[in-house]
Structure formats: structure tokens, C-alpha cells
């Protein structure tokens, strides 16, 4: 079931949506519950996504990418998340917070060296900003990078890194001038095989269990001096710009989960009989479904408007609004869908149980809901 409006999509975008929807149903859905239960990374599926061009969606064709626009990208993330949010976030992170900053801030040499590998799916990417002591306060990070001849030497630790241990390259934020505060942070591209880089124990997460998340450990890790994005000291601005963009992917992930939660609620309400009639005939259930459907269309529309207007003056504001509304409405939808399922929804045998766990983090990563409200208010109230 899908009451989805086409939002004036082009023929190419509709074909892309339909192709990814088929791929998700035919290639990803089989085994999705087992991968979640076993915390097993979808390596084969990642290879297939690379072959389809889904890991270089926002990379120009001159670097081997598909060259899609942001709206096409969020459509793809939504379709993947409807079936497997773990797969969707694996794909989204590689595109949004690795490919995107390299494409926008990397030197020509760096783009030529790294982007074709990422776009082809021969490797995926990760993003190293968060630390155990610096989450929302990204400027307080403590990972250091010091220039030593032709290399940067990194020391420190990053936490909660999606794709850690699976990625071939990471965009990492490190302090190169501790006395300069936020202006002393630099963005570096760090290969996974860089000497001195290791991956910590994967997190035992509540949800997104088929997505790999782990710490990155830097002990005198050596990286080429020319692997800087933008300029030395510009890392904090690059991180914020990257997060403005990547919130589109999280909003789209939430929309996909919301869509599936609604589908499951309607299917179950039609099939479940109580007091001699399907529970879908009860007004209390109908009102829940009506609210879920209305908020879904609003979340989808806002996410697509934000994607279409990414490069305009209000792009960052719209991205925060989309991420805030889509993530919170998806959490409400999963709550209500599980409530409609009753006791069965509390069982891992039912898909809504997995979605209920997976959706929770959408209000936390890429900036918590509280931070989104702060960002939105600052945009609206600053002189």
C-alpha cells in the first residue's frame, strides 16, 4: 500500500524509484530479519548497490559517479529504508558524509584518487566527527593532528562511526591548532589502511543492527599532508556544511520507515478481528491510521522540498526542518503501528518490532531533535 504523491517527479526519477523499489523487495528483503538478528553487515548487497550506481549518486560522472540530484538521492534512501533501514544508512553515510564533502571541498588530485573508488562501490566511506566527550558540541573534539614533514600524525579516538571496519576511507575532523578553538579544526581524508588506524569493538546497538558502528582509534596514525579538505583550519565549517546536507538522508530514511509502519498498520488492522469485526472498522484505529498517513505525506513533501532547494539560501533551514519533522513523525508512526499490533507488535517475529527499534535513532544522529530546534530558531531570529 502506498498513497504516495509523485511530487512532480521527472520520468527519470520515477524510473529510479521503481527500480530501487524492486531491488529492495527482491534483493534486500529476503534475509533482512536474519541479518538484523545476527548483526550481520550486508556485504553482498553493498556490492550490488555499487554496481547499480547507488554509492556514487551525488558524484559527478567525470569521477565515475551517477551524477544524480539531491531529490533523486532522497528518493533512493527512502525506498531502501522502507525495506531495511540498516542498508539505507550504510548507503546514505557513504554518499552524504564521505563522497559529498570530498566532492565539494577536496582538491582535484584527491577527488581523482578517492571518488572513483567510492562511486563504484569498490569501497564505502565513513565520517569521523563524534567523540565520547563531544557529540552536539562538535567544537570540543580532542583528536589531534600535527604536521610532520609530508604527513599528518593523528592521535585520538572517534566514537559511533557508521561503517567503521567496513569503510575504505574516512573523512575525519581533528584539531590542528588547539589554541584556535573551532578555527583550529581541519578535515582530513584518512584511508582505512593508514598506519596507526585501528577499529574498536562494534557497538551492540538497540536498532540498525545490520549496520556496522564502532570507534576509530588513532595512534600516531600517518596521513598524506595533501589529504586536507578545503584549507587547514576550515574543518568545522566543512563539518557543519556536511551535516546540513546529510540531514536530508536521515529525513528520507525516516520517511521510508514511516511508510512501512503505515503499511503494516493497515494490513494488520484489516486482518485482525476483535469483537466480530476487523479492528480497522474501529474509530480509534482509524484515527491512528489517518494521523500516520497525514504526517507521512507532510514529512515526505518537506523532505523533498528541502532536497530540491538544497543549494538555495534557505537550504540548511529546510534540511533541519525536514530532519526534525520526519524523524519525530516516523517515531510516532512506529509507536502507533506497534500499538495497533497489540501484543504481537512486541514480538520480534513481527516486522514492526524491528522498525520500532530502528527508527529511534533518527531523532538523535546527524543532530538531535533538540539541536535541530536550536538551528531552526537561530535561522529565524538572528539579525
C-alpha positions as CSV (number, residue, x, y, z in Angstrom):
1,X,0.0,0.0,0.0
2,X,1.3,3.4,-0.9
3,X,-0.7,6.6,-1.3
4,X,2.4,8.4,-2.3
5,X,2.1,11.5,-4.4
6,X,4.7,11.7,-7.3
7,X,5.6,15.3,-6.2
8,X,6.1,16.2,-9.9
9,X,8.9,13.8,-10.3
10,X,10.6,13.6,-13.7
11,X,10.3,10.4,-15.7
12,X,13.9,9.6,-14.8
13,X,13.2,10.0,-11.1
14,X,10.1,7.8,-11.3
15,X,12.0,5.1,-13.1
16,X,14.8,5.3,-10.5
17,X,12.2,5.0,-7.7
18,X,10.6,2.0,-9.3
19,X,14.0,0.3,-10.0
20,X,15.2,0.7,-6.4
21,X,11.8,-0.4,-5.0
22,X,12.1,-3.6,-7.0
23,X,15.7,-4.1,-5.9
24,X,14.8,-3.6,-2.3
25,X,12.0,-6.1,-2.4
26,X,13.8,-8.7,-4.4
27,X,17.3,-8.4,-3.2
28,X,17.2,-6.8,0.3
29,X,14.0,-8.0,1.9
30,X,14.9,-11.7,1.8
31,X,17.0,-12.3,4.9
32,X,16.5,-8.9,6.4
33,X,15.3,-10.3,9.7
34,X,18.1,-12.8,9.9
35,X,20.8,-10.1,9.2
36,X,19.2,-8.0,12.0
37,X,19.2,-10.9,14.4
38,X,22.7,-11.9,13.6
39,X,24.0,-8.3,13.4
40,X,25.4,-9.2,10.0
41,X,26.6,-6.5,7.7
42,X,25.0,-6.8,4.2
43,X,28.3,-7.1,2.3
44,X,26.8,-8.7,-0.8
45,X,24.0,-6.1,-1.0
46,X,26.6,-3.3,-0.7
47,X,28.4,-4.7,-3.7
48,X,25.2,-4.8,-5.7
49,X,24.3,-1.2,-4.7
50,X,27.7,-0.2,-6.0
51,X,27.0,-1.9,-9.3
52,X,23.7,0.0,-9.6
53,X,25.5,3.4,-9.0
54,X,23.8,3.9,-5.6
55,X,27.1,4.5,-3.8
56,X,28.1,7.4,-6.0
57,X,24.7,9.1,-6.5
58,X,26.0,12.6,-5.8
59,X,29.4,12.2,-7.5
60,X,29.9,13.7,-11.0
61,X,30.2,11.3,-13.9
62,X,33.8,12.5,-14.5
63,X,34.7,10.8,-11.3
64,X,32.8,7.7,-12.0
65,X,29.6,8.7,-10.2
66,X,26.0,8.7,-11.3
67,X,25.6,12.4,-11.1
68,X,22.1,12.5,-9.6
69,X,20.5,15.5,-8.0
70,X,19.7,15.6,-4.2
71,X,16.0,14.9,-4.8
72,X,16.8,11.6,-6.7
73,X,19.1,10.7,-3.8
74,X,16.5,11.1,-1.1
75,X,14.0,9.1,-3.1
76,X,16.6,6.3,-3.2
77,X,17.3,6.4,0.5
78,X,13.5,6.3,1.2
79,X,13.0,3.2,-0.9
80,X,15.9,1.4,0.8
81,X,14.8,2.4,4.3
82,X,11.3,1.2,3.7
83,X,12.7,-2.3,3.5
84,X,15.9,-2.2,5.5
85,X,17.0,1.0,7.4
86,X,20.4,-0.6,8.2
87,X,21.1,-0.9,4.5
88,X,19.8,2.6,3.9
89,X,22.0,4.2,6.5
90,X,25.1,2.3,5.2
91,X,24.4,3.7,1.7
92,X,23.5,7.2,3.0
93,X,26.6,7.7,5.1
94,X,28.9,6.8,2.3
95,X,27.2,9.2,0.0
96,X,26.4,12.1,2.3
97,X,29.3,12.4,4.7
98,X,32.1,10.9,2.7
99,X,31.6,11.4,-1.0
100,X,29.8,14.7,-0.6
101,X,32.5,16.6,1.4
102,X,35.3,15.2,-0.8
103,X,33.4,16.2,-4.0
104,X,32.8,19.7,-2.6
105,X,36.0,20.5,-0.7
106,X,38.6,18.1,-2.0
107,X,41.5,19.1,-4.3
108,X,41.3,17.8,-7.9
109,X,44.0,15.3,-7.1
110,X,42.2,14.0,-4.0
111,X,38.9,13.7,-5.9
112,X,40.6,11.8,-8.7
113,X,42.2,9.4,-6.2
114,X,39.2,8.7,-4.0
115,X,35.9,9.4,-5.6
116,X,36.0,6.7,-8.3
117,X,36.7,4.0,-5.7
118,X,33.7,5.2,-3.6
119,X,31.4,5.8,-6.5
120,X,32.0,2.3,-8.0
121,X,31.4,0.6,-4.6
122,X,34.8,-0.9,-4.6
123,X,34.9,0.7,-1.2
124,X,32.5,2.6,1.0
125,X,33.1,5.6,3.3
126,X,32.7,6.9,6.8
127,X,32.8,10.1,8.7
128,X,34.7,10.8,11.9
129,X,33.4,13.7,13.9
130,X,31.8,12.4,17.1
131,X,33.9,11.6,20.1
132,X,32.9,10.2,23.5
133,X,33.1,13.6,25.0
134,X,31.9,15.7,22.1
135,X,28.5,15.0,20.5
136,X,26.3,18.0,19.9
137,X,29.3,20.2,20.9
138,X,31.4,19.2,18.0
139,X,33.9,22.0,18.5
140,X,35.1,20.4,21.7
141,X,36.7,17.4,20.0
142,X,40.1,16.4,21.2
143,X,41.6,14.3,18.4
144,X,44.8,15.9,17.3
145,X,46.7,16.1,14.0
146,X,50.2,17.5,13.8
147,X,52.2,18.1,10.6
148,X,55.4,16.0,10.4
149,X,57.1,16.5,7.1
150,X,54.9,15.1,4.3
151,X,52.4,13.6,6.8
152,X,49.8,14.5,9.3
153,X,50.1,12.4,12.5
154,X,46.8,11.8,14.2
155,X,46.1,10.8,17.8
156,X,42.8,10.4,19.5
157,X,39.5,8.4,19.2
158,X,36.3,8.8,17.4
159,X,33.0,7.2,18.6
160,X,29.8,5.9,17.0
161,X,31.3,5.8,13.5
162,X,28.9,4.3,11.0
163,X,30.6,1.9,8.5
164,X,33.7,1.6,10.8
165,X,35.6,-1.5,9.9
166,X,33.8,-1.8,6.5
167,X,34.8,1.5,5.0
168,X,37.9,2.0,2.9
169,X,38.2,5.7,3.7
170,X,37.0,8.2,6.3
171,X,36.6,11.9,6.5
172,X,38.0,12.8,9.9
173,X,37.9,16.1,11.9
174,X,40.9,16.8,14.0
175,X,42.4,19.7,15.9
176,X,45.5,21.1,14.1
177,X,45.7,24.2,16.2
178,X,44.2,23.7,19.7
179,X,44.6,27.3,20.7
180,X,42.3,28.5,17.8
181,X,39.2,26.7,19.0
182,X,36.7,25.9,16.2
183,X,39.0,27.6,13.7
184,X,41.7,25.1,14.6
185,X,39.9,22.1,13.3
186,X,40.9,20.5,10.0
187,X,39.1,17.9,7.8
188,X,41.4,15.1,6.7
189,X,40.7,12.1,4.4
190,X,42.1,9.1,6.1
191,X,42.4,5.7,4.3
192,X,41.3,2.7,6.3
193,X,44.8,1.1,5.9
194,X,46.7,4.2,7.2
195,X,49.4,3.1,9.6
196,X,48.2,3.7,13.2
197,X,44.5,3.5,12.5
198,X,42.5,0.7,14.1
199,X,38.8,-0.1,14.7
200,X,37.4,-0.7,18.1
201,X,34.8,-3.2,19.3
202,X,31.5,-2.7,17.3
203,X,28.6,-1.3,19.3
204,X,25.8,-3.6,20.5
205,X,23.0,-1.3,19.4
206,X,19.3,-1.1,20.1
207,X,18.5,-0.9,16.4
208,X,20.1,-0.8,12.9
209,X,21.9,-4.0,13.9
210,X,22.9,-4.9,10.4
211,X,24.7,-1.5,10.1
212,X,28.3,-1.5,11.5
213,X,29.1,1.1,14.1
214,X,32.4,1.2,16.1
215,X,35.1,3.5,17.4
216,X,38.1,4.6,15.3
217,X,41.4,4.6,17.2
218,X,44.3,6.8,16.1
219,X,47.8,6.1,17.5
220,X,50.4,8.1,15.6
221,X,48.3,7.5,12.5
222,X,50.1,8.9,9.5
223,X,48.2,10.5,6.6
224,X,49.4,12.3,3.5
225,X,49.8,16.1,4.0
226,X,47.7,16.8,0.9
227,X,44.7,14.8,2.1
228,X,43.2,18.0,3.6
229,X,39.7,19.1,2.6
230,X,39.5,22.8,1.9
231,X,42.1,24.6,3.9
232,X,43.8,23.9,7.2
233,X,41.5,25.2,9.9
234,X,38.4,25.0,7.8
235,X,37.2,21.7,9.2
236,X,34.5,22.9,11.5
237,X,32.7,24.8,8.7
238,X,33.1,21.8,6.4
239,X,31.6,19.5,9.1
240,X,28.6,21.8,9.5
241,X,28.0,22.1,5.8
242,X,28.3,18.3,5.5
243,X,25.7,17.8,8.3
244,X,23.4,20.3,6.7
245,X,23.4,18.1,3.6
246,X,23.4,14.7,5.3
247,X,20.3,15.6,7.3
248,X,18.4,15.1,4.0
249,X,19.4,11.4,4.0
250,X,18.2,10.9,7.6
251,X,14.9,12.6,6.9
252,X,14.5,10.3,3.9
253,X,15.4,7.3,6.0
254,X,12.7,8.3,8.5
255,X,10.1,8.7,5.7
256,X,10.9,5.2,4.4
257,X,10.4,3.7,7.8
258,X,7.2,5.8,8.3
259,X,5.8,4.5,5.0
260,X,6.4,0.9,6.0
261,X,5.0,1.4,9.5
262,X,1.8,2.7,8.0
263,X,1.6,-0.2,5.5
264,X,2.0,-2.7,8.3
265,X,-0.6,-1.0,10.5
266,X,-3.2,-1.0,7.7
267,X,-2.5,-4.6,6.8
268,X,-2.8,-5.8,10.4
269,X,-5.9,-3.7,11.1
270,X,-7.7,-5.2,8.1
271,X,-6.7,-8.8,9.1
272,X,-7.1,-8.7,12.9
273,X,-10.6,-9.5,14.0
274,X,-11.9,-8.5,17.5
275,X,-15.5,-8.3,18.7
276,X,-16.5,-9.9,15.5
277,X,-15.1,-7.3,13.1
278,X,-11.7,-6.2,11.7
279,X,-10.1,-3.7,14.1
280,X,-9.8,-1.4,11.1
281,X,-13.5,-0.7,11.5
282,X,-13.0,0.8,14.9
283,X,-12.8,4.6,15.1
284,X,-9.8,4.6,17.5
285,X,-7.8,2.6,15.0
286,X,-9.0,4.7,12.0
287,X,-7.9,7.9,13.7
288,X,-4.4,6.5,14.4
289,X,-4.0,5.5,10.7
290,X,-5.4,8.8,9.5
291,X,-2.8,10.7,11.5
292,X,0.0,8.5,10.4
293,X,-0.9,8.9,6.8
294,X,-1.2,12.7,7.0
295,X,2.1,13.1,8.8
296,X,3.8,10.8,6.3
297,X,2.7,13.0,3.3
298,X,3.8,16.1,5.2
299,X,7.2,14.6,6.0
300,X,7.8,13.3,2.5
301,X,6.8,16.7,1.0
302,X,9.1,18.7,3.4
303,X,12.0,16.3,2.8
304,X,11.7,16.6,-1.0
305,X,11.3,20.4,-0.9
306,X,14.4,20.5,1.3
307,X,16.3,18.3,-1.2
308,X,15.1,20.3,-4.2
309,X,16.2,23.6,-2.5
310,X,19.4,22.4,-1.0
311,X,21.6,25.0,-2.8
312,X,19.3,27.9,-2.1
313,X,19.5,30.4,0.7
314,X,17.1,28.5,3.0
315,X,18.6,25.1,2.2
316,X,20.1,24.5,5.6
317,X,17.0,25.6,7.4
318,X,14.8,23.4,5.3
319,X,17.1,20.4,5.9
320,X,16.9,20.9,9.7
321,X,13.1,21.3,9.5
322,X,12.8,18.1,7.4
323,X,15.0,16.1,9.6
324,X,13.2,17.2,12.7
325,X,9.7,16.7,11.5
326,X,10.3,13.5,9.5
327,X,12.2,11.8,12.4
328,X,9.7,12.7,15.0
329,X,6.7,11.8,12.9
330,X,8.3,8.5,12.0
331,X,8.8,7.7,15.7
332,X,5.1,8.5,16.3
333,X,4.1,6.3,13.4
334,X,6.1,3.3,14.6
335,X,4.7,3.7,18.1
336,X,1.1,3.8,16.8
337,X,1.7,0.9,14.4
338,X,3.1,-1.2,17.2
339,X,0.1,-0.2,19.4
340,X,-2.2,-1.4,16.6
341,X,-0.4,-4.7,16.5
342,X,-1.0,-5.1,20.3
343,X,1.0,-7.8,22.0
344,X,2.1,-9.2,18.6
345,X,4.0,-5.9,18.0
346,X,6.2,-6.6,21.0
347,X,7.4,-9.8,19.3
348,X,10.5,-9.9,17.1
349,X,8.5,-12.2,14.8
350,X,6.7,-9.1,13.5
351,X,8.4,-6.5,11.3
352,X,7.1,-3.6,13.3
353,X,9.2,-4.6,16.2
354,X,12.4,-4.1,14.2
355,X,11.2,-0.8,12.7
356,X,10.3,0.5,16.2
357,X,13.9,-0.2,17.3
358,X,15.5,1.2,14.1
359,X,13.5,4.4,13.9
360,X,14.5,5.6,17.4
361,X,18.0,6.8,16.4
362,X,16.7,9.1,13.7
363,X,15.9,11.8,16.3
364,X,19.5,11.5,17.6
365,X,22.1,11.2,14.9
366,X,23.1,13.9,12.4
367,X,22.0,16.3,15.1
368,X,19.4,15.6,17.8
369,X,15.9,17.0,17.6
370,X,16.9,19.5,20.3
371,X,19.8,20.7,18.2
372,X,17.5,20.9,15.1
373,X,15.1,23.2,17.0
374,X,18.1,25.3,18.1
375,X,19.4,25.6,14.5
376,X,15.9,26.4,13.2
377,X,15.4,29.1,15.8
378,X,18.8,30.7,15.1
379,X,18.0,30.9,11.4
380,X,14.7,32.6,12.2
381,X,15.8,35.0,14.9
382,X,19.3,36.2,14.0
383,X,19.5,39.8,12.8
